Amino acid sequence: MTGSGRVRRAWEEQRAAAGRRYRQAGDERSAVRERRAAGMRFPDSPEAVDTRASRLMARGGVSEAIVAGVYSEALTKRRANERIIGIGNESQPWAFLPRGARAASSIARISVRHNGVDMPLGTGFMVSPRLLMTNQHVLEDEAFARRCFVEFNVQNTVDNTPDAAIRFALEPAVFFAADGELDFAVVAVAPAVDGRAAGDMFGWQRLSAQTGKAVVGEPVNVIGHPDGRFKEVVVRDNALELRLDDFLHYRTDTAPGSSGSPVFNDQWEVVALHHCGVAKEDEHGNALRKDGRIAQPDDPDHLVDYVSNEGARISSVLRRLGAGEFDEGRRALLAEMGPESGLAVGSSFPPGASGALSTVGTASASGALSTVGTASASGTPAPVVGPGAAGVVGASPDGLLSRPSTAVDGRRETAGAFPGLRGRAIGTRSHLVFLHGRRQHDDAPEDLRVHWTAGLNHGLTLAGLGTVEPATVWFPYYARLLMSALGQESAAGRRHFGDPSDPAAAEELDAGPEDTSYGRLVMAAAEARGLPPEDRAATEGARDLLSGGVKRALGFLADVTDLDALVIAGVFRDVDAYLTAPGVRDTVLDGVLKVLGEVPEGENIVLVAHSLGTVVGMDLVHRLPNDTNLSLLVTAGSPLGMDAVYDNLVVTGPDRRGPVTDWANTWSPADPVATGCPLPSAVWGPVTDLRVLNARGRAHKIEEYLAHPEVAGRIGRALRPTGQEP
């Protein structure tokens, strides 16, 4: 930052804004301190802790052996997740160091040549083969960026001798975007003399728009060029202190030249773009020096008493970029940042991305995103998949079934129709249908619809595809119909279907001698998972198949999959009830067909079914009208591979898919309900097997399945209208 008055002034403005945010977040900061004083290691929300732990496990941040050890203890869900996060930060694998070195190689010093002298301004880092990110107060506009250059390898080698720095010019005419509010700038870097891109030579950071990269109390690491010095690394004496909507506050030792540095977690994922420190202030809001005096504009920065540092959340930066208007060429450059950035061609961010947009060459005072050039019609950001307006949830008169309903421009549109990922309808439209699993009768269908869609949108973003509006999704909500039918069976004395969450009902569920089909389901699942021979022998030919064997089998399944035994029991109980009680099956199928009958004739259906819903879906496809266009069936966490399920479906034979054009079955080895997967094609006919690894404890969750890009990608591509180019 030294050597440029304009950069210094812009940085002072950013520091003042950071100070205001720091003051306004005083109550939140006090709450964090109270939670930390009470012994909470990561004083963040339960949702943030859960998401962080899930990301660590999914990304290999902790080994499976360590996770298994944590779950072997009697811990609450939060304590287990906190333990996992702590281990992920403290017990670093050997790869921590080389991965950090790899991350550091993508970081460069930004300088400007003034009166024949090179003056360092700040830090930047490559975010694609050709694009570099830094602060807007470092590269204020396109004109100033043309005068600047970047240098890689400005550092000492392992022998403590200066490395050979390599200089690159900037090409803001090719790409430049800046935002004053979030204080970021993205600029193209000119290729080397041999034509190679800087990112190909020194690496680049794969930015992710997803959450879960850090929680309050977790260490963060900063690499940059403080005061224009050789590259320095700040690790360990630091921590994330507060997470705001668009910014992070963290404790770490940085200096002004660190402006534009990436802020990493311990897995070397970028969590924020560092831009300034937060100075201690007096009662009038004046920044203070370490000696207690009011800081003056010309004071050396090391004299200022800083209480925190601030960086823009990288997910917010990516959302702002995603909301910008770029022509086709510049949009393609953004797409090179990779699928996790959410900036790939055809992808978009959920509504609500803040910030006014402009196409002028400088950032406005209000923080508008500025872009070089005027965006053509083809450069308009891709819309959210679906009609594009907020939908209204519809319900049947009996309140049992939920349908999508959307109004656009004051007129009624076909509910749930997808006009295409690029905002123009070509050919036949498609409708996304979610078919839920077991007992959801206590959940609001609107909430379920949102949760399913959130999981899918996570995966679609990773796959580089457009996201889905929850209101456009068809959601045949048969949970209360199922419970009503089960109640009628129980009242008639034919069967008893208690709620497994009730202790008395759970005991009966384990011991009911008449439920042999249920018992066979549980035993088959346990045996397929390796139930010890002594437990199998104890049940052979015995009358206590359920009272002894099923209890042991459920306990075994719970141990090897880390799912609650009652959850496993409940799923198999409801599958058994659906398959063996004709009144239950007919009630559920009739209710679902009632909803799907409203899908406009001749338009495509993409059916995504989960758990019990996959069994319902397999029967459903044979009750749909012959002219139904079911272009894709996705089954997730399905028990269809079990003989007891196979033998009791409506239609038998080698291929029971009816009108289904394409079928993908996704399963996780840790999901006990998916026993029998992958589905053999010799039995089922053509089926695509999608094996995924879900987080322990969430192995059967539909949100986990849909968040995998290979699963979401199949769905997203199937939603493209017929004839639209991929």
Disulfide bonds with the S-S distance in Angstrom:
none
